[in-house]
Amino acid sequence: MANPSPGLFVRQVRQELAKVTWPSRRETVQAIVAIFVFCILIGAYFLVVDKVLAWGVSMIFG
């Protein structure tokens, strides 16, 4: 496979970027909020699981 010239590469990159459908500001904010909520929920879940397991281990080896 031949390496394209730098100019050809830049033109091809611009052509591909023109095909990209970028999300709107609202969609981006909604996705960020959803990610933060998900991270908080997962963090809370692991906190509870950790506390339960720690309690169980302390009861066994107490």
C-alpha positions in Angstrom: 0.0 0.0 0.0 1.5 3.3 -1.1 1.7 6.2 1.3 -0.3 9.2 0.1 1.3 12.6 0.0 0.7 14.9 3.0 -1.5 17.2 0.9 -3.6 14.2 -0.3 -3.9 13.0 3.3 -5.1 16.5 4.5 -7.7 16.6 1.7 -9.0 13.2 2.6 -9.2 14.1 6.3 -11.2 17.2 5.4 -13.6 15.2 3.2 -14.2 12.7 6.0 -14.7 15.4 8.6 -17.4 17.0 6.3 -19.3 13.7 6.6 -19.4 13.7 10.4 -22.7 14.6 12.0 -21.8 16.6 15.1 -24.1 16.6 18.1 -25.9 19.8 19.1 -25.0 21.6 22.3 -28.2 20.3 23.9 -27.4 16.7 23.0 -23.8 17.1 24.4 -25.1 18.5 27.7 -27.7 15.7 28.0 -25.0 13.1 27.4 -22.7 14.6 30.0 -25.4 14.8 32.6 -26.4 11.2 31.9 -22.7 10.1 32.3 -22.4 11.9 35.6 -25.7 10.4 36.9 -24.6 7.0 35.8 -21.2 7.4 37.5 -22.8 8.5 40.7 -25.2 5.6 40.7 -22.4 3.1 40.0 -20.2 4.7 42.7 -23.1 4.4 45.2 -23.7 0.8 44.3 -20.0 -0.1 44.8 -20.0 1.8 48.1 -22.9 -0.2 49.4 -21.4 -3.5 48.1 -18.1 -2.7 49.7 -19.7 -1.8 53.1 -21.8 -5.1 53.0 -18.8 -7.2 52.2 -16.6 -5.4 54.8 -19.3 -6.0 57.4 -19.6 -9.7 56.4 -15.8 -10.2 56.6 -15.7 -8.6 60.0 -18.5 -10.9 61.2 -16.6 -13.9 60.0 -13.1 -13.0 61.2 -14.3 -10.5 63.8 
